[in-house]
């Protein structure tokens, strides 16, 4: 009973922690494609992890507006087909109780943009930065040019094909990034967030079980030893009896001879 009394509070506390974790995870907002700067007329989809949450946004003209007003609602996802500069703003998920998720800043531009992850990346991951150029009414963008890349206003190098890979990112790599075209100017800045690497929860390798013998097999040597001891004891007993009989017969024979004389 005492064990149950101490176990119940622990179980409730564990349940509360798990519930908090699930609630925090459910509040997350993601965007597809995973970038924060878009060209004119691209399709953008924002999704809430919790199916009961609603996507909302703040723009330069309106605040806290739900998806039904400015996008196409499908479950907990909201799509904008053909974004325009008026769609630039801050987006988030909001629950029925009023709790808000992480926010994502979206910018709609033309000309030169830097494509980088909108969601935070995990420390130690590789991140691709892509400098893309597109005219307002062009069907496709291009990155086939030499681009200069910047972090917090300082150059971090240039690439001939408009793409740079940041290897094994750390918290020090967090900041505002942008790129520069040789003749078309600079892109808007994009914020790259880096989150801490999660603690390892890898389970230790399974230990190889020690082979065990069947109980019958384990008792076999004991059985053999017992049988042998029994045979030996029986043999010794028979031998002792025989010797005893011989000793008792010898005096009887001598007395019979004496009687005959």
Secondary structure as GFF3:
##gff-version 3
##sequence-region A 1 261
A	DSSP	alpha_helix	2	26	.	.	.	ID=ss1
A	DSSP	beta_strand	29	32	.	.	.	ID=ss2
A	DSSP	beta_strand	37	39	.	.	.	ID=ss3
A	DSSP	beta_strand	43	48	.	.	.	ID=ss4
A	DSSP	beta_strand	54	59	.	.	.	ID=ss5
A	DSSP	beta_strand	65	66	.	.	.	ID=ss6
A	DSSP	alpha_helix	67	70	.	.	.	ID=ss7
A	DSSP	beta_strand	72	74	.	.	.	ID=ss8
A	DSSP	beta_strand	77	81	.	.	.	ID=ss9
A	DSSP	three_ten_helix	85	87	.	.	.	ID=ss10
A	DSSP	beta_strand	89	94	.	.	.	ID=ss11
A	DSSP	beta_strand	104	109	.	.	.	ID=ss12
A	DSSP	beta_strand	111	115	.	.	.	ID=ss13
A	DSSP	beta_strand	121	122	.	.	.	ID=ss14
A	DSSP	beta_strand	127	134	.	.	.	ID=ss15
A	DSSP	beta_strand	147	151	.	.	.	ID=ss16
A	DSSP	beta_strand	154	159	.	.	.	ID=ss17
A	DSSP	beta_strand	163	166	.	.	.	ID=ss18
A	DSSP	three_ten_helix	171	173	.	.	.	ID=ss19
A	DSSP	beta_strand	175	181	.	.	.	ID=ss20
A	DSSP	beta_strand	185	186	.	.	.	ID=ss21
A	DSSP	beta_strand	190	192	.	.	.	ID=ss22
A	DSSP	beta_strand	194	195	.	.	.	ID=ss23
A	DSSP	alpha_helix	215	260	.	.	.	ID=ss24
###
